[in-house]
Amino acid sequence: MSSSSVFGEDYYARYYHVPESRIESVEETEARIDFVCKYITYLDQRIKTVLDLGCGVGHWQSAIGRSFPGAQYTGVEYSEYLCDRYGWELGSVATFDAKHRFDFVICYDVLQYLDDRQAERAIENLCRLCRGVLYFGVLTKQDWQENCDQQRTDGDVYLRKGKWYRRRLRPEFQNLGGGLFLHEKSPVVVYDMESMR
């Protein structure tokens, strides 16, 4: 199945642009992104390179420019439609390759579209590509059953338990809460009660 048949203009209109059916409001999106950027600033993690895997319609790009002036932003997207429209690099979180690691990696609402084997490869790739902070979000089985608005959320996905993801991230990342994970190679010092160990 091609990316254009699933992640085409209709998909993004429904879940991102039409107010009556979009996943979250502009204000909710901005608040989440603002929180993440401020938390990274608080951690004093130096951000010179940013990789946004599954960058979608580009919500993060302008926030990165404001919060981390001069940082090099790389947007990667599986949707051919979005790559044509916004100029993103065409690629998959499971196979994207780069010659260097990134200070900040974003992977939000992507892995639920991958089967177990692809999702495991994607997590291995996130571990390889990140040397600082990872912002990771994914729709879990519990989210689908208890937290999300099922009328506004794409349910044609692979629903796994949150612990499935946490177990695979744990060997290389420290869970800081709020979707933020600190890579073991980062020099940032995190106090005991700031960690979700």
N, C-alpha and C positions, 0 to 999 in steps of 0.2 A: 504494500500500500504506500503510495507516495505521500510526502508531507503536504503537498498542495491539496490532496483530496480530503485530508483531515483538518489541517491547520491553515485553512484558506481564509479568504475575506469574511465569509459568513461566520466562522468560528470566532474571530476577533471582534466582529461587530456585536455578536451576542454577548460574549463574556467580558468585553472591555470597553465598548463604546456606547451601547444603548443603555441609558440610565435604568430602565425598568428590568433589565435582565443581567446587567454586569455583576461580576462577582463581588466587588466592593466599591465603595464610593471613592472619588478622587481624594477626599479628605482622609479616609482610612488608609489609602495607599501612601499618601504623603506622610502621615503620622508614623506608620511603620518604618518607612525608609529613613525618616528623620531620627527616630529612636536608634536604629542600627548605626547610622553614621555618627551620632553623638556618643553612643557607647564605645565605638571604636576609637573616637577621639579621646574619650576618658581613659581608655586602656593605654593610650600613648603608643599605639601600633603605627609605625610609619607606613604610609600608603603612597607608593609611587606607581604601582601597577595594579589594575583592576581587571578581572575577568568575569564577565556576566554570561553564564551559560544558560541559555533559554531566556534571552533578554527581552523577548516579546515585543511590546510596543515602545520600549525604551524608557520606562519610568525611572530607572536608576541613573541614567546617563547625566542628566542635568544636576541631580543631587550630588553625584560624585564630583562634578566640576565645582560646585559650591563648597562642599565639605572638605575636599582634598584638592585644592588648586594645583594644577600642573600634573596631576596623576594621569597616566596613560590608561584610557578605557578601551577594552576590547569586548565588543558585543558579538556573541555567537548564538545562532538561532537555527533550529531544525526546519522551520517553515520557510519554504522558498518564497512564498508570498511576502512575508515580512522582510526577508533579505532583499528582495527587489524593491520594496517600498522604502525601507529605512537604510539600506546599505550595510546590513550586518554581514558578518562572515557566516557562510553556510556550514553547519557542522552539528555533531551530536555530542552530548555530555559524556557518552560512553567511549567515544573515539577521538575527541578533539586532542590535538597534539600541539605543543609549544616547546620552544627551545629553552625556555626559562620558567621558573615558578612565579607565582603572583602573590603580592602582599594581601590582596583581598579578593576572594572568590565568592560569587553570588550564584546560588542554584536554588531557585524558588519555584515551587509548583511544577516540577519537571519529572521527577522520578516515578510518580504514580502512573505515567504513561508508558513505562518500560516494564517488561516482564522481569522475573526474578534474576535471571542470568544477566540481562542487560543492565538492570539496576545495580547488581553487584559490580559489574565492570565500571559503571559510572562512578560508584563510590571509590573504587580503587583509583580511578582517574582523578577524582577530586583530591584524594590524598597525595597524589603525585604532583598535581598542578599548584597546590596551595602551600605557601610557606609562612603564612600569617594567620588571617582570620577568614573563616568560612561562614557565610550566612546561608543556612539551609532550611528550607521549608518544604513540606510534602503533605498531601492529603492522606491521612491514615484511616484505618477502619473505624477507629473511635471517632475521629472527626466526622466521618460520613454519617455515623449513627447518632451522634449526640451534639455536634457543634455547628455544622455548616447548614446553610439554607440549600436544601437539595434542589430547589427550583432554579437556583442561580449558580449551581456548581455542576461541573461536568462529572457525571457518575460513570462514564464509560472508561474506567481506569482500573488499574491493579491496586486493590486495597490491601495493605499489609499493616500489621501492628507497628506502633512507634518503636517498640523495642527491637524490631527487626533492623531498623535503620541505625538506632543508637549502638547496637552491638557491633555493627560493621564500621562505624565511625570511631568508636572508643579507642582502638589501638593507636591511632595517630592524633586524635583530637580530644581536647578537654572541653566538656560541655559547660558553657557559661550561662545558659538559659536564654530565653528570648529568641531562640533560633541561631545564636552565635556559638561558634566552635573555634577554639584556639588550637592551631597546629603545634605539635610538639617542637618544631624547629623555631617557633617564634621566641624572641628574647623577652617578651612581655611577662612581667611578674603579676600573677593573679593571687589575691589573698584567699585564704581557705574558704570563707563563707561566700565568696563570689563565684565559686565553682559548684557544679552540680554533681560532684563525685559521690 
